[in-house]
């Protein structure tokens, strides 16, 4: 009899080592943005989701965030977003067998630092949004696809979008996204990182293109680029505005760069009507903020800029709650000086276009595996106690 008990306990120990298959599903990442937000700011996202910053801790940047879908506030287990404990929204999706699966839809992560200007408080927030299986796919031209192509060629995408590779070294690649022959963004990323292009409307940021660099395979003749989680959506943002003629950007050489390639940009802008607030962002970082702004001419000065392409975003808030947004890009040449009047720009070009490493499904599976291992260890410990008690009694 004691051998039967022993066999049963051994089988239980083996089963305890098998991690459960249940977990949270994460679909294609369809939105990534990082931008400065203030209290009571609302950002519209993809698939009719939006978030509202209700309150903010002025010491550590923690935020009280509300999440909305189709205009209705969602009931969350918690609303606090912290730097080391992001706020996530997981949606339960009904299945045919009366069961349901959990899908991760949103992750909101505060930067953790707070800046203030004119009694206004801001903090950067990182927003990741994943595809909702119950949401519409009408606006997507490509959704969670994989591609491979030679670096000497280009990836032709729908709606006249083209992704080029200008350089491929080791496990790194420099991409350039173009639309109708116009360069939208150029950036170099490492293997496992994300290349994305996000535009900004009056309502909030919108990710037009996003892709993860899986790997780069080199041969003597060329290199092959492998991309995963490629998503492209229609860009319905308008490309004209009324703010462009009121902005002048002048570049002056910076003596702090020994090579002489650094520059400082002086942004001069005219306001023709009173506004409750005006913000200016440089590549997503707060450059200038003013409260109760009267008509007139104002200036904002950047820190030293290295050669490259930068984007300025102007956000104007009216007393009636209406928000207008205009963005334009400018380039800093190798030796920057002089005025850049008439520089090419467009409304709602990308805001804060930077490289980031996202927690994508493969990484999330690793986190889930760690949790299941912890559960298995606890079960093994409990069964071990029972095992030794049986040994003591029946052996």
C-alpha positions in Angstrom: 0.0 0.0 0.0 2.8 2.4 0.8 4.2 1.9 -2.7 0.9 3.0 -4.2 1.0 6.2 -2.1 4.6 6.8 -3.1 3.7 6.4 -6.9 0.7 8.8 -6.6 2.9 11.4 -4.9 5.6 11.1 -7.6 3.0 11.6 -10.3 1.7 14.7 -8.6 5.2 16.1 -8.3 5.7 15.6 -12.1 2.4 17.3 -13.0 3.3 20.2 -10.7 6.4 20.9 -12.8 4.3 21.3 -15.9 3.4 25.1 -16.2 -0.2 25.9 -17.0 -0.9 27.0 -20.6 -3.2 29.8 -19.6 -2.0 33.4 -20.0 -2.7 36.8 -21.4 -2.6 37.0 -25.2 -1.0 40.0 -26.9 -1.7 40.8 -30.5 0.1 43.1 -32.9 1.4 46.3 -31.6 -0.6 49.0 -33.4 0.4 52.2 -31.6 3.4 53.6 -29.8 3.9 57.2 -28.7 5.8 59.1 -26.1 4.7 62.7 -25.4 4.4 65.2 -22.6 1.0 65.3 -20.9 -0.5 67.5 -18.2 -3.4 67.0 -15.8 -6.8 66.6 -17.6 -5.2 66.0 -21.0 -7.0 63.5 -23.2 -5.3 61.5 -25.9 -7.3 59.6 -28.6 -5.7 56.3 -29.7 -6.5 53.6 -32.2 -9.7 51.5 -32.5 -11.8 54.2 -30.6 -9.7 53.9 -27.4 -8.6 57.0 -25.5 -7.0 57.9 -22.2 -7.4 60.8 -19.8 -4.8 62.0 -17.3 -7.0 62.8 -14.3 -4.2 63.7 -11.8 -0.4 63.5 -11.4 2.0 63.2 -8.6 4.3 66.2 -8.9 7.2 64.4 -7.1 7.5 61.1 -8.9 5.3 61.5 -12.0 2.8 58.8 -11.0 -0.5 59.3 -12.8 -4.2 58.6 -12.3 -5.4 57.5 -15.7 -8.9 56.7 -17.1 -9.3 54.6 -20.2 -12.2 55.0 -22.5 -13.6 52.9 -25.4 -16.2 54.4 -27.7 -16.5 57.3 -25.3 -17.4 55.1 -22.3 -15.2 54.9 -19.3 -13.9 51.4 -18.6 -13.9 49.9 -15.1 -10.4 49.0 -14.1 -8.9 47.1 -11.2 -6.6 50.1 -10.7 -6.1 53.4 -12.3 -2.6 54.4 -11.1 0.3 54.2 -13.6 3.8 54.1 -12.2 7.2 54.1 -13.9 8.0 50.6 -12.6 4.4 49.4 -12.6 2.6 50.5 -15.8 -1.1 50.6 -16.1 -2.5 47.9 -18.3 -5.9 47.2 -19.7 -6.7 43.6 -20.4 -9.9 42.8 -22.2 -11.8 39.5 -21.9 -12.9 38.1 -25.3 -15.7 35.5 -25.3 -15.0 32.2 -27.1 -17.4 29.7 -28.8 -17.1 27.2 -26.0 -18.5 29.6 -23.4 -15.0 30.3 -22.3 -13.1 33.6 -22.6 -9.5 34.6 -23.3 -7.7 37.7 -22.0 -6.1 40.1 -24.5 -3.7 42.9 -23.5 -4.9 46.1 -25.2 -3.1 49.0 -23.6 0.0 49.7 -21.5 0.6 53.2 -20.1 4.0 53.9 -18.6 5.0 57.3 -17.0 8.5 58.5 -17.5 8.8 59.2 -13.8 10.2 62.8 -14.0 8.1 65.9 -13.8 8.8 69.3 -15.4 6.9 72.5 -14.7 6.4 75.9 -16.4 4.1 78.8 -15.5 2.4 76.7 -12.8 1.8 73.9 -15.2 3.1 70.4 -14.6 4.0 67.9 -17.3 5.4 64.4 -17.5 6.3 62.2 -20.4 4.2 59.1 -20.9 4.8 56.1 -23.0 1.8 54.5 -24.6 1.7 51.0 -26.2 -1.5 49.7 -27.7 -2.1 46.2 -29.1 -4.7 45.1 -31.5 -8.2 44.4 -30.2 -9.6 41.3 -31.9 -13.1 42.8 -31.5 -12.1 46.1 -33.1 -12.3 47.3 -36.6 -9.6 46.6 -39.2 -10.9 48.9 -41.9 -8.2 51.5 -41.4 -5.3 49.0 -41.6 -3.5 48.4 -44.9 -1.1 45.9 -43.3 -1.6 44.2 -39.9 0.9 42.1 -38.0 2.7 40.8 -41.1 6.3 39.6 -41.6 8.6 40.6 -44.5 12.1 39.8 -45.7 13.9 41.8 -48.4 17.3 42.6 -49.7 18.9 45.7 -48.3 19.8 46.9 -51.8 16.2 46.9 -52.7 13.1 48.4 -51.0 10.0 47.1 -49.4 7.0 48.3 -51.4 3.9 48.8 -49.2 0.3 49.7 -50.0 -0.8 53.3 -50.6 2.6 54.4 -52.1 4.5 53.8 -48.9 8.1 52.5 -49.3 10.6 51.3 -46.7 14.2 51.6 -47.6 17.4 50.4 -45.9 20.2 52.9 -46.2 22.7 51.0 -44.1 23.0 47.5 -42.6 25.9 46.7 -40.3 26.1 43.6 -38.0 22.6 43.3 -36.4 21.7 47.0 -37.0 19.9 48.7 -39.8 19.0 52.2 -40.8 15.5 52.6 -42.3 13.8 55.4 -44.2 10.1 55.5 -44.6 8.8 57.4 -47.6 5.4 58.3 -49.0 4.9 59.4 -52.6 8.6 60.2 -52.8 8.7 62.2 -49.6 10.9 61.1 -46.7 8.8 60.8 -43.5 11.4 59.4 -41.1 14.9 58.0 -41.1 16.3 56.2 -38.1 18.8 53.4 -37.2 17.8 50.6 -34.8 19.2 47.4 -33.4 18.0 43.9 -33.7 14.8 43.5 -31.6 14.0 47.2 -31.6 11.0 49.0 -33.2 11.0 51.4 -36.1 7.9 53.5 -36.0 6.3 56.6 -37.5 3.7 58.4 -35.4 1.8 61.5 -36.4 -0.2 63.9 -34.2 -3.6 65.3 -34.7 -5.6 67.7 -32.6 -7.0 64.7 -30.7 -3.7 62.9 -30.0 -0.9 60.8 -31.5 -1.5 58.2 -34.2 1.0 55.5 -35.3 0.9 55.1 -39.1 3.7 52.6 -39.5 5.5 50.2 -37.0 7.8 47.2 -37.5 10.2 45.2 -35.4 13.6 44.3 -36.7 13.9 40.6 -36.3 17.4 40.1 -37.6 19.9 41.0 -40.4 21.5 38.2 -42.4 24.7 39.2 -44.3 26.2 37.6 -47.4 29.1 38.7 -49.5 26.8 40.3 -52.0 24.2 41.9 -49.8 22.2 41.7 -46.6 18.7 40.4 -46.0 16.4 42.2 -43.6 13.8 40.3 -41.6 10.9 42.3 -40.2 8.1 41.1 -37.8 4.9 42.7 -36.5 4.7 45.1 -39.5 1.5 47.3 -39.3 0.5 50.1 -41.6 -2.6 52.2 -41.4 -4.3 54.8 -43.5 -3.1 58.3 -42.6 -6.3 60.4 -42.4 -4.6 63.4 -40.8 -4.8 66.7 -42.7 -1.6 68.1 -44.2 -2.3 71.8 -44.2 -2.7 74.4 -41.4 -2.8 78.0 -40.5 0.2 78.1 -38.1 3.0 77.6 -40.6 3.4 81.2 -41.8 3.7 82.4 -38.3 6.9 80.4 -37.5 10.5 81.3 -38.2 13.3 78.9 -37.3 16.9 80.3 -37.2 20.1 78.3 -36.6 23.2 79.6 -35.1 26.5 77.8 -34.6 27.2 76.6 -31.1 30.7 77.2 -29.7 30.3 74.2 -27.3 30.9 71.8 -30.2 34.6 71.7 -31.0 33.9 70.3 -34.4 31.7 73.3 -35.3 28.8 71.0 -36.3 26.5 71.9 -33.4 23.8 74.5 -33.7 21.2 76.2 -31.5 17.7 76.8 -33.0 15.8 80.0 -32.1 12.1 79.5 -32.8 10.1 82.7 -33.3 6.3 82.4 -33.5 3.5 84.8 -33.7 0.2 84.5 -31.8 -2.8 86.4 -33.4 -5.4 85.6 -30.7 -5.4 84.9 -26.9 -5.0 81.3 -25.8 -5.2 79.7 -22.4 -2.1 77.7 -23.0 0.6 77.1 -25.7 3.1 74.2 -25.7 6.0 73.7 -28.0 7.6 70.2 -28.3 10.9 69.3 -29.9 10.9 65.6 -30.9 8.4 65.0 -28.2 10.3 66.9 -25.5 8.8 70.0 -23.9 10.7 73.0 -25.3 8.4 75.9 -24.3 5.1 76.3 -22.4 3.1 79.5 -21.7 -0.2 80.1 -19.9 -2.8 82.8 -20.6 -0.9 83.9 -23.8 -1.8 87.2 -25.3 -1.4 88.1 -29.0 2.2 88.9 -29.8 5.6 87.5 -30.9 7.4 84.9 -28.8 10.8 83.1 -28.9 11.9 79.7 -27.7 15.6 78.6 -27.7 16.7 75.0 -28.0 19.8 73.4 -26.4 22.7 72.4 -28.7 21.5 70.2 -31.6 23.7 67.8 -33.6 23.2 67.5 -37.4 20.0 65.7 -38.2 16.2 66.1 -38.8 14.1 67.5 -36.0 10.4 68.0 -35.5 8.7 70.9 -33.8 5.1 70.5 -32.6 2.9 73.4 -31.6 -0.2 72.8 -29.4 -2.6 75.7 -28.8 -5.4 75.5 -26.2 -8.4 77.8 -26.3 -10.6 78.8 -23.4 -13.5 76.8 -24.9 -11.5 73.6 -24.7 -10.6 73.4 -28.4 -7.1 72.2 -29.2 -5.2 72.9 -32.4 -1.9 71.2 -33.4 0.7 71.9 -36.0 4.0 70.1 -36.6 6.9 70.9 -38.9 10.3 69.4 -39.4 13.6 71.2 -40.0 17.1 70.0 -40.6 20.4 70.9 -38.9 23.2 70.7 -41.4 26.8 69.9 -40.7 27.5 73.6 -40.1 24.3 75.3 -39.0 23.8 79.1 -39.3 21.3 81.5 -40.8 17.5 81.6 -41.1 15.3 78.7 -42.2 12.3 80.7 -43.4 10.1 78.7 -45.6 11.5 75.3 -44.5 9.4 72.4 -45.5 6.9 71.3 -42.9 3.6 69.6 -42.6 0.7 69.5 -40.1 0.7 66.5 -37.8 4.0 64.9 -38.7 5.5 62.5 -36.3 6.0 63.5 -32.7 8.8 62.0 -30.6 10.0 59.6 -33.4 12.6 57.7 -31.4 13.7 54.1 -31.1 12.4 51.9 -28.3 12.4 48.3 -27.2 8.9 47.2 -26.6 7.7 44.2 -24.6 6.3 42.2 -27.5 4.5 38.8 -27.4 7.8 36.8 -27.2 8.9 38.8 -24.2 5.5 38.6 -22.6 5.6 34.8 -22.9 8.9 34.9 -21.0 7.3 36.9 -18.2 4.3 34.6 -18.1 6.7 31.6 -17.9 8.4 33.1 -14.9 5.1 33.4 -13.1 4.2 29.8 -13.9 7.6 28.6 -12.6 6.9 30.4 -9.3 3.5 28.7 -9.0 5.1 25.3 -9.8 7.8 25.8 -7.1 5.1 26.5 -4.5 3.1 23.5 -5.5 6.2 21.3 -5.3 7.0 22.6 -1.9 3.5 21.8 -0.6 3.6 18.3 -2.2 7.0 17.7 -0.8 5.7 18.2 2.7 2.8 15.8 2.1 5.3 13.4 0.6 7.5 13.2 3.7 4.5 12.9 5.9 3.3 9.8 4.0 6.8 8.4 4.1 6.9 8.9 7.8 3.5 7.2 8.3 3.6 4.3 5.9 7.3 3.6 5.1 
